[in-house]
Amino acid sequence: MLHSMLQIAAVFALAISTTRGQAPSRYLFIFGDSYTTTGFDARAKPQPSLDNPLGNPSSPDLTLTGGANWVDFVIYDSSMPGIVAYNYAVGGSYVNHTAAQPQGPANKTADPDFISQENTFETTLSPHVGWTSTNSIFINYFGIVDVSTQVYKGRNVSCAESMLFPADIDSYFRLLEKQYSRGARKFITVLVPPIHRAPVFNYGDTAGNGPSVEQVTSSWNSAMKKGNSKFQNAHRDAKAQIVDPTDTFNTILNDPTKYGAPNATCYSVSGNPCLWVDFIHPGHELNQAFGKQMKDVIKEMLPPV
């Protein structure tokens, strides 16, 4: 279960002696849900450093992928020197829990969301952290919970889309505006991957929820692309990049035996040999491949110093 985490930790350990005491030269500020969380507590120690680029908790971190997730594969890659990540992602997070209405309009319970994560960033980050508009990227990966909740609650496609559009999408780009106002100038918006192919949605069974999830996902991603274009046009001094995991996921899911899995819908707690850890979370192969995709984008936007 911990094999992939131990491998990347071993690689990273080789570089610690050359970075001890140095200040980071690149910063990632990451917001998202269970596909992204590593269990970082912004109020706890240690905080990220070159010796420990994800800060707390100590390795292995608290992912929901049976081992390393895409963040680990980016941060602990030997080709990513000088980089640290403040990962505010929390499992189960929406963009705006009020807009998504996970329990219906009468429920007032505050579920985790992008709004609360942004607030944590604003209220806990030390002013001594040496990030600037040129040496940092703000990575925002949401929508999986927003989309899947609509189906879990039995809402049809029309009802689901009326819940999410435009309220949830508008909330997302208002939060990017807040990040911009704080000095962010480099942004990555990650689209929703093909979660309709996760085991929980009975992919290939026309009686399952897969087709509805696929349709709402497509609508969400289209709205995100339009919103990102509008945001980019309004801020010519910024770089707002869209990253779409769809092809990366489908390449593996379309040929599972090539990657050691018996099929594309089985799951195993360790994230191997199956492609899924459980009913909805991707395992080792999907996280490693998406980590490489993200690493390539990050290196282009924020080259090593």
N, C-alpha and C positions, 0 to 999 in steps of 0.2 A: 504493500500500500504506500509506503514511504519511499520506494525505490527512486522515483524520478526526483523527489525533493532532495534526497541524499546525494544524487548525482550532481545536480546543479549546485548544491551547497559545497560539495568537494571542489568543484571547478572554481567557485568564487573564493574559497579559502586560500587558494594559491596566490590570489592577487592582493590579499589584505595587507601583507607586510609592506607593499610598495605604496599603499594609500593611507596608512595610518597617520592621523593628524592633519591630513589635507582637507581643504574645503571642497565640497561638490562643485562641479562646473556646469551641471545640467540638472534640472528639476522637473519631475512629473507630478502633477496634481490630478488625482484620479477619483472619479465619482461614478457610482454604479450600483449593481445589485449582486446577487449570489454568483453570477458568472465571473465577477471581478474581485470580490472581497478577499482579503487576506487576514482579516481580523484585527486590523490596526486600530488602536485606541489613541485618539489625538491628544488625550489628556494624560497618558501614561508614558513611562520611560521604558526603554530608550527610544529616543526620536531618531528618524533616519539620519545616517551618516555614511561615508564611504566604507567604513568598516562593517556597517549593518544597514544596507540601503533601503530596507523596508521598515526599519525601526522595530517596534514591537508587533506581535509577540515573537519570541525567539523561534528560530527555525526548528521543526517544520511549522510553517504558519497555518492559520486556520482557514483553509480553503474548503470549498464544497465540491471538489473535483477528484477526490481520492488521492491527491498528491499535489504536484505543482499545477497552478493555473496559468493563464496566458501572461499575467503580470510577472510571475516568477520567471517564465521563459524569456521575458524581455530584460528584466533587471539583472538576472544572474548570468546573462550571456557575456562571454569574454570580449565581445566586440563592442560592448557598451560601457566603456570606462567613464568614470567621473560622474555617474548618474545616481540619483536617489529618487524615491517615490513616496509621496504622502498619499496613501490610498484610503480615501474616506468611504469607499463603497461598503454598503451594508446589505446583507441578504434580505430579500423580500421588498426592496425599495421600488417605489413608483417614481414618476416625475413629480406628480402632485396627487397625493392620495385622495384629496377632496374631489378633484376632477374625475379621477378614475372610479370613484365610488365603489371600493371593494366590498363594503358591507351594505350598500344602499345609502340613499341620501340622508336618512335619519341618524346614521351612525356618526358619532363624534370622536371616536378613538383615533389618535394620531399614529398612523402607520409610518414606518420610515420612508423617506422620499428624498428627492434631489434637493428640495427646499431645506430640509433639516441638515443634509450633508453640507450644503453651501454655508449654512449658518455655523456649523462646526468649524469649517475652514476659516471663516471670518473671525471667529471668536477665540480660537485656540492657537493659531499659527504664530509662533514667536516672531517679533519684528527683527530679530537677529538672523533669521533664515535669509540667505543671500540670493533669493530669486529676483529676477528682473523680467521685463517683457521680452527680452531677447534670449534668455537662457532657460526658458520654461515652456512647457506645453500643458494645457488643461484638457484632459481626456474625459469625455462624458459618454457613458455607455448605459443607456436606459431603453425601456420599451418592452422588454421581455415580460416583466410582471404586469405592466399596464395592459398588454395585449392578452396574455393568457388568462388574467383574472376575468376578463369579459366572458370568455368561454366557460370558465369554471362556474361562473354565476348564472349560466344558462341563457345569456343574452344572445340574440341573433346578430348577424353581421350589421344590419342597419342600426340596431340599438347600440351595439358596441362602438360603432364609428361615431354615433351622436354623442356618446360619453367622452370619447377621446379627442374629437375634432370639433372646434379648434382649441378647446380649453386646455387640454393637457399639453398639446404642442406649443401653444402660446406661452404656457408656464415655462416650458423648457427654454425657449429663446429669451424670455425675460431673465432667466438665471444666467444665460450666457452674457447678457447685457451687464449683469452684476459683476461677473468675472472680468469683463472688459473694463468696467469702471474701476476695478481694483488693480488694473495694470496688465491683465492678460492680453496677449496679442497673437498667440498661437493656440489654435483649438483643433481638437479631433472629436468629431461626432461619430460614434459607432452605431451602425444600423442594427436592427434586430435580425439575427441569423435565422435560418429555416427551422424554427422551433416546432413547426408542424410535423417535422420528421422525428421528433422525440418520442420515446415509447409511449408516453401518456396519451398521445393524441391518435394512436392506432393508425399510423401512416399506412396507406395502401388499402385501408378499409373505408369504403365510401359511406358507411354508416357511422364512422367515428367523427371526431371533431376536427381532424386534420384540415379538410377543405376550408372550414370557417376560419381557423387560425391562420392558414396561408393567406386568405383574402384580407383579413384585418392586418396582418403583418405587412403585406404589400402596400396597403393604404397608409400605414404608419410610416414606412420607409419613404414613400413618395412625398408625404407631408414633411418629413424631416429634410429631404433634399430641397424642397421648395423653400422651407424656412431658412435653411443654411445659405442658399443663394441670396435670399433677401438680407440676411445678416451680413454676408460678405460684401454685398453691394453698399450697405450702409457704413461699412468700416473698411475702407480701402487700405488702411495702415495695418490691418490684421490679416492673418492667414487662417481660414476656416476650412478644414479638410474633412471630407466624408470618407469613412472606411466601411466597406460593405463586406461582412464575413460570408455572404451567401455562397460564392464560388468555392471558397476554402472549405467550408463545411460539406458542400455537395460533392466535391471531388473525392472526399474520403467516404461519405455515406453512399455514394454510387458504386463503390468498389471495396466493400468492407473486408473481404478476404485478403486483399493486397496488404491491408494494415493489421492483419492477424486476428480479426474478429469474425465469428461465424456468420453474422448477419448485421444489418444496420440498425436493428432495434433492440438487441439484447443489452443488458446492463450488468455491471459487476462493481462491487463496492470499491475495488482498488483502481478503477478506471482502466483496467486492462484484464483480459484481452478485448472485452467489449468496448464499444465506442462511447458508451454512456455509463455514468456512475450510478445513476438511478433513473427515475421516470422522466426527468427533465434536464439534468445537468450533464454537460459533456465531459468525457474522460480524457485520458492522456493524449491520444493522437490528435483529437480536435483542438485541445488547448495548445499543444506544441505547434501545430500548423498555424493556428491563429496568432500565437505569440510571434512566430516568424513574420507573418504579414504585418503585424503592428510594429515590430522591431524595424522593418524596412522603411515604413512610413516615418517613424520617429527619427531614424538616422538621417533621412532626407530633410526633415523639418528642423532638426536640431543636431547638426553634425558634431562628432566628437571634437573637443578642443585640443 
